Amino acid sequence: MTSTLSFNQLTQKQQEIAEFYAQNGFYVYPDALTPEEVQGLRDETTRICAGDLGEVGGQSAGGRRKGESDDELLRRFLCIHFPHKISDIMFDALSHPAIVETLTACVSPNVKAMQSMLFIKASGKPGQAWHQDEDYIPTRDRSLVGAWIALDDATTQNGCLWIIPGSHKPGILWDQTWHGDKRFDCAWESQNFPYSDEDAVPVEVKAGTIVFFNGYTLHRSLPNHAKSGYRRALVNHYMSAESFLPWHPPRKDEPRDAKGMAKLDNRDIVMIAGQDPYAHHGLEDRVGPSVRPAGEGGCGTGQEYED
Ligand SMILES: O=C(O)CCC(=O)C(=O)O
């Protein structure tokens, strides 16, 4: 995926970002958020888990229990999907200037967001097995990007991301299978790709760093083995606004003449830069925030997750 902005219209820094990203399938942007912005997102995380901002659907939701401390509360959640649906702070974070600067260089002048995920990952919680995000959120032009905002220092001990550099290049979605491995949550694992664990690099970063990664880049995270604390990260997903987003099957009430398979387009999106060529299609509110199960009560062997 290349930007439709001419390369020369990008700043020197954007050109460097775009070149590194195209080559490696990821880019690490240090000090993207101020300590105050990071603290604001951490405080909001606690409010979301406590149910202060509204209902969060799914397993073990229900807000703060009587007498429960912040630590006891946070430990009950591995991850909350779509926090931007109930939090103004998380919504604003979708279009953080560092994200707009990076994505308008790497993706397109026109960028939309479709998902946010708030990982809390307290000590002892599992990681996510090898996967490519386009397994879950398909674009038509391979433009998907995850922006992984570190809210704590992420280390190999507390379960940082691991990335296989350059693994986006073949443009192949590797088959996935149920892993049955207790180190990971219930999402399936990519298999039979031509890389080994030795090809992966740990992405150890300080809080306030944003790690951008391509939707075809193989990545995983291991469990949080620290004695205490969390490895919080807000992960937002983006793509070019020029591409349709065939993320969910058509609903029964959707007219098939207007939305045949080729025209499937989830319009539960937020524009963060440029123009929306499909603005005339309107917007939808398809999903609310939900809790992602950590697999502690066991997993089915179906692909239960959006990412
Ligand atoms: O933060 C993590 O541990 C995993 C995140 C991830 O795999 C993703 O956002 O696709």
The ligand as an SDF file (V2000), in Angstrom:
LIG
                    3D

 10  9  0  0  0  0  0  0  0  0999 V2000
   -1.0900   -6.4020   23.0950 O   0  0  0  0  0  0  0  0  0  0  0  0
   -1.0000   -7.6050   22.9080 C   0  0  0  0  0  0  0  0  0  0  0  0
   -0.5860   -8.3610   23.7760 O   0  0  0  0  0  0  0  0  0  0  0  0
   -1.3890   -8.2100   21.5930 C   0  0  0  0  0  0  0  0  0  0  0  0
   -1.9490   -7.1910   20.6570 C   0  0  0  0  0  0  0  0  0  0  0  0
   -2.2530   -7.7740   19.3280 C   0  0  0  0  0  0  0  0  0  0  0  0
   -1.8800   -8.8640   18.9990 O   0  0  0  0  0  0  0  0  0  0  0  0
   -3.0000   -6.9760   18.3640 C   0  0  0  0  0  0  0  0  0  0  0  0
   -3.3610   -5.8340   18.6770 O   0  0  0  0  0  0  0  0  0  0  0  0
   -3.2590   -7.4740   17.2620 O   0  0  0  0  0  0  0  0  0  0  0  0
  1  2  2  0
  2  3  1  0
  2  4  1  0
  4  5  1  0
  5  6  1  0
  6  7  2  0
  6  8  1  0
  8  9  2  0
  8 10  1  0
M  END
$$$$
